[in-house]
Amino acid sequence: MRILAHVPIAVFDAEGGYYAVDDTRTHQDASLADGWVEGCFVECPLHAASFDLRTGEPTCLPAKQPVRTYPVLVSDGVVYVETNVREEVA
C-alpha cells in the first residue's frame, strides 16, 4: 500500500500567469500564501526569504532549499493544478 502525504499548495497570480508551489517553506514551517508577491517572487512572511515562483528556487537566506513547483492550467476560467506531475526538488 502506498500512502501519500497531504501537502498544501499555494497558487499565485503573478506577472500575467498562474504559479503553484508547496505552501510550506523549506527552512521553517510557515505559509507562503501569507507572504508578499512581487513580480514572480514570493517573500516568506516570517524571515523574508524569497522564492522564485517559476522554479521554486530560493533567492536569499535563510532559505537554502527550493520548494516544489506544479504545472498550472487555466481552462474556461478555472485554475487547475496538476499534483501528479510535480517537479521534485533536488
C-alpha positions as semicolon CSV with decimal commas, in nm:
position;residue;x (nm);y (nm);z (nm)
1;M;0,000;0,000;0,000
2;R;0,129;0,345;-0,089
3;I;0,042;0,631;0,144
4;L;0,062;0,983;0,009
5;A;0,121;1,272;0,246
6;H;-0,105;1,574;0,227
7;V;0,097;1,873;0,109
8;P;-0,069;2,216;0,098
9;I;-0,017;2,402;-0,229
10;A;-0,027;2,779;-0,279
11;V;-0,140;2,923;-0,613
12;F;-0,031;3,272;-0,717
13;D;-0,144;3,505;-0,996
14;A;0,176;3,690;-1,087
15;E;0,321;3,857;-1,395
16;G;0,023;3,751;-1,609
17;G;0,044;3,382;-1,522
18;Y;-0,051;3,135;-1,252
19;Y;0,209;2,953;-1,046
20;A;0,171;2,674;-0,790
21;V;0,428;2,581;-0,525
22;D;0,435;2,387;-0,199
23;D;0,282;2,625;0,053
24;T;0,518;2,541;0,338
25;R;0,863;2,698;0,327
26;T;1,165;2,472;0,324
27;H;1,355;2,641;0,609
28;Q;1,075;2,663;0,868
29;D;0,703;2,590;0,884
30;A;0,511;2,892;0,759
31;S;0,263;2,952;0,479
32;L;0,396;3,112;0,163
33;A;0,035;3,201;0,080
34;D;0,062;3,453;0,367
35;G;0,370;3,611;0,205
36;W;0,415;3,907;-0,027
37;V;0,433;3,873;-0,405
38;E;0,647;4,100;-0,620
39;G;0,691;4,007;-0,983
40;C;0,739;3,630;-0,995
41;F;0,875;3,606;-0,641
42;V;0,705;3,538;-0,309
43;E;0,859;3,656;0,016
44;C;0,801;3,446;0,323
45;P;0,611;3,633;0,599
46;L;0,848;3,535;0,884
47;H;1,209;3,579;0,778
48;A;1,186;3,747;0,436
49;A;1,330;3,453;0,242
50;S;1,218;3,483;-0,119
51;F;1,132;3,209;-0,370
52;D;1,105;3,225;-0,749
53;L;0,751;3,112;-0,834
54;R;0,865;2,979;-1,173
55;T;1,137;2,747;-1,043
56;G;1,085;2,722;-0,667
57;E;1,447;2,828;-0,610
58;P;1,523;3,043;-0,305
59;T;1,680;3,380;-0,383
60;C;1,819;3,463;-0,040
61;L;1,886;3,325;0,308
62;P;1,769;3,181;0,538
63;A;1,613;2,954;0,272
64;K;1,860;2,716;0,110
65;Q;1,634;2,451;-0,044
66;P;1,379;2,510;-0,323
67;V;1,007;2,447;-0,288
68;R;0,834;2,211;-0,533
69;T;0,655;2,367;-0,827
70;Y;0,347;2,228;-1,001
71;P;0,211;2,274;-1,356
72;V;-0,092;2,505;-1,373
73;L;-0,359;2,507;-1,644
74;V;-0,637;2,763;-1,680
75;S;-0,936;2,646;-1,881
76;D;-1,268;2,829;-1,913
77;G;-1,180;3,048;-1,615
78;V;-1,099;2,752;-1,387
79;V;-0,748;2,710;-1,244
80;Y;-0,620;2,350;-1,235
81;V;-0,305;2,236;-1,056
82;E;-0,150;1,909;-1,172
83;T;-0,037;1,747;-0,848
84;N;0,058;1,412;-1,002
85;V;0,325;1,578;-1,214
86;R;0,538;1,784;-0,983
87;E;0,894;1,890;-1,018
88;E;1,094;1,720;-0,747
89;V;1,330;1,939;-0,551
90;A;1,696;1,844;-0,553
